[in-house]
């Protein structure tokens, strides 16, 4: 149950935090083109996550089990700093800022996907949070870690679609909605990372 909650929580965070793909999806949602929203929010992230999963699994074979344990501590500390910086940046942004939408085109989606792949937060999460949990599969079997990744998928795609709908619904006031959603997401990052650090310390 603990892995399921942790995975779902981290997934919800990822689905709410802004990304180029979310901006494309939001632009299409405002126009009422929901089939395009679903394509943008579902297809590229699946490909990106598959790539990260492969890279993380490869990386795990290069380090020892002891090193993986301490990587979890490093990743937790870095993510706390990352969330703190995001909160500071969010508080310093003007209420008059506008969203810049990207076009629903193959080049636009490709560029947005590459930007998502290069996001530091994704690398930190996969190598230092998901990585150590994935490493447990070597000791306890895949059944032990499936709840974490299943919860992550449900949390990410559920919150991605819901937050996009909410922002589209409040398009006239999207700045306020956007800031509150991102504030909640960053606070949730801190909560989930603390939970991950406690779990790593207890050696579960």
C-alpha positions as CSV (number, residue, x, y, z in Angstrom):
1,X,0.0,0.0,0.0
2,X,2.9,2.4,0.8
3,X,4.4,2.0,-2.7
4,X,1.0,2.5,-4.3
5,X,0.4,5.7,-2.4
6,X,3.9,7.0,-3.1
7,X,3.6,6.1,-6.8
8,X,0.2,7.7,-7.1
9,X,1.4,10.8,-5.3
10,X,4.4,11.3,-7.5
11,X,2.3,10.6,-10.6
12,X,-0.3,13.3,-9.6
13,X,2.6,15.8,-9.2
14,X,3.9,15.0,-12.6
15,X,0.5,15.4,-14.1
16,X,-0.2,18.8,-12.6
17,X,3.2,20.5,-13.1
18,X,3.4,22.4,-16.3
19,X,5.3,21.2,-19.4
20,X,5.3,22.0,-23.1
21,X,3.0,19.0,-23.8
22,X,0.5,20.4,-21.2
23,X,0.5,23.7,-22.9
24,X,-0.3,22.1,-26.3
25,X,-3.1,20.1,-24.7
26,X,-4.5,23.1,-22.9
27,X,-4.6,25.1,-26.1
28,X,-6.6,22.3,-27.8
29,X,-8.9,21.9,-24.7
30,X,-9.8,25.6,-24.8
31,X,-10.8,25.0,-28.5
32,X,-12.9,22.0,-27.5
33,X,-10.7,19.5,-29.4
34,X,-10.6,16.8,-26.8
35,X,-9.4,14.0,-29.0
36,X,-6.3,16.0,-29.6
37,X,-5.9,16.6,-25.9
38,X,-6.0,12.9,-25.3
39,X,-3.4,12.2,-28.0
40,X,-1.0,14.8,-26.6
41,X,-1.4,13.8,-23.0
42,X,-1.3,10.0,-23.5
43,X,1.0,9.1,-26.5
44,X,4.2,11.1,-26.0
45,X,4.4,10.5,-22.2
46,X,4.1,6.8,-22.7
47,X,7.0,6.8,-25.1
48,X,9.1,9.1,-22.8
49,X,8.4,6.9,-19.8
50,X,9.3,3.8,-21.7
51,X,12.7,5.4,-22.6
52,X,13.3,6.5,-19.0
53,X,12.4,3.0,-17.8
54,X,15.0,1.4,-20.2
55,X,17.7,3.9,-19.3
56,X,17.1,3.5,-15.5
57,X,17.2,-0.3,-15.7
58,X,20.4,-0.1,-17.7
59,X,21.9,2.4,-15.1
60,X,20.9,0.1,-12.2
61,X,23.1,-2.7,-13.7
62,X,26.1,-0.4,-13.4
63,X,25.9,0.3,-9.7
64,X,25.8,-1.8,-6.6
65,X,22.8,-2.3,-4.3
66,X,24.5,-0.2,-1.6
67,X,25.0,2.7,-4.0
68,X,21.4,2.5,-5.1
69,X,20.3,2.9,-1.5
70,X,22.3,6.1,-1.0
71,X,21.2,7.4,-4.4
72,X,17.7,7.5,-2.9
73,X,19.0,10.0,-0.2
74,X,20.7,12.2,-2.8
75,X,17.6,12.2,-5.0
76,X,15.3,13.1,-2.1
77,X,17.5,16.0,-1.1
78,X,17.8,17.3,-4.7
79,X,14.0,17.0,-5.2
80,X,13.4,19.0,-2.0
81,X,15.6,21.7,-3.4
82,X,13.9,21.5,-6.8
83,X,10.5,21.8,-5.2
84,X,11.6,24.7,-3.0
85,X,13.0,26.6,-6.1
86,X,9.7,26.0,-8.0
87,X,7.7,27.4,-5.1
88,X,10.0,30.5,-4.9
89,X,9.8,30.9,-8.7
90,X,6.0,30.6,-8.6
91,X,5.7,33.2,-5.9
92,X,7.8,35.7,-7.9
93,X,5.7,35.4,-11.0
94,X,3.3,38.1,-12.0
95,X,-0.4,37.5,-12.0
96,X,-0.5,39.1,-15.4
97,X,1.7,36.4,-17.0
98,X,0.1,34.6,-20.0
99,X,0.5,31.1,-21.2
100,X,2.2,30.6,-24.6
101,X,0.5,27.9,-26.5
102,X,2.3,25.6,-29.0
103,X,0.6,24.4,-32.1
104,X,-0.8,20.9,-32.6
105,X,1.6,19.9,-35.3
106,X,4.1,17.0,-35.6
107,X,7.1,19.3,-35.2
108,X,5.5,21.1,-32.3
109,X,4.7,17.9,-30.4
110,X,8.2,16.5,-31.2
111,X,9.9,19.6,-29.8
112,X,7.7,19.5,-26.7
113,X,8.4,15.8,-26.2
114,X,12.2,16.4,-26.5
115,X,11.9,19.3,-24.0
116,X,10.0,16.9,-21.6
117,X,12.8,14.3,-22.0
118,X,15.4,16.9,-21.1
119,X,13.6,18.2,-18.0
120,X,15.9,17.8,-15.0
121,X,13.0,16.8,-12.7
122,X,12.3,13.8,-14.8
123,X,15.9,12.6,-14.7
124,X,16.1,13.2,-10.9
125,X,12.8,11.3,-10.4
126,X,13.7,8.3,-12.5
127,X,17.3,7.8,-11.3
128,X,16.9,8.6,-7.7
129,X,13.3,7.9,-6.7
130,X,11.9,5.3,-9.2
131,X,15.4,3.8,-9.7
132,X,15.9,2.5,-6.1
133,X,12.3,1.1,-6.1
134,X,12.9,-0.5,-9.5
135,X,16.0,-2.1,-8.0
136,X,13.9,-3.8,-5.4
137,X,12.4,-5.9,-8.2
138,X,15.8,-7.7,-8.3
139,X,15.4,-8.8,-4.7
140,X,11.7,-9.1,-4.1
141,X,10.3,-9.7,-7.6
142,X,8.3,-7.5,-10.0
143,X,5.1,-8.1,-8.1
144,X,6.5,-6.0,-5.2
145,X,7.1,-2.9,-7.3
146,X,4.1,-3.1,-9.7
147,X,1.9,-1.0,-7.3
148,X,4.3,1.9,-7.4
149,X,4.4,2.1,-11.2
150,X,0.7,1.3,-11.6
151,X,-0.2,4.1,-9.1
152,X,2.2,6.4,-10.9
153,X,0.5,5.8,-14.3
154,X,-3.0,6.3,-12.9
155,X,-2.0,9.3,-10.9
156,X,-0.1,11.0,-13.8
157,X,-2.7,10.5,-16.5
158,X,-5.6,11.1,-14.2
159,X,-4.2,14.4,-12.9
160,X,-3.0,15.4,-16.3
161,X,-6.4,15.1,-17.9
162,X,-8.2,16.6,-14.9
163,X,-5.9,19.6,-14.5
164,X,-6.1,20.3,-18.2
165,X,-9.9,20.2,-18.1
166,X,-9.9,22.4,-15.0
167,X,-7.7,25.0,-16.6
168,X,-9.7,25.0,-19.8
169,X,-12.9,25.4,-17.8
170,X,-11.5,28.4,-16.0
171,X,-9.8,29.8,-19.2
172,X,-10.9,33.3,-18.3
173,X,-9.2,33.0,-14.9
174,X,-6.6,30.4,-15.8
175,X,-3.7,32.3,-14.1
176,X,-5.3,31.9,-10.7
177,X,-6.2,28.3,-11.3
178,X,-2.7,27.6,-12.7
179,X,-0.9,29.1,-9.7
180,X,-3.0,27.2,-7.2
181,X,-2.6,23.9,-9.0
182,X,1.1,24.3,-9.3
183,X,1.4,25.4,-5.6
184,X,-0.5,22.2,-4.5
185,X,1.7,20.1,-6.8
186,X,5.0,21.5,-5.4
187,X,3.8,21.0,-1.8
188,X,2.8,17.4,-2.7
189,X,6.4,16.9,-4.1
190,X,7.8,17.8,-0.7
191,X,5.4,15.4,1.1
192,X,6.1,12.6,-1.3
193,X,9.9,13.1,-1.1
194,X,9.9,13.1,2.7
195,X,7.9,9.9,2.6
196,X,10.5,8.4,0.1
197,X,13.4,9.5,2.4
198,X,11.7,7.9,5.4
199,X,11.2,4.7,3.5
200,X,14.8,4.6,2.4
201,X,16.0,5.2,5.9
202,X,13.9,2.4,7.3
203,X,15.3,0.1,4.5
204,X,11.9,-1.2,3.5
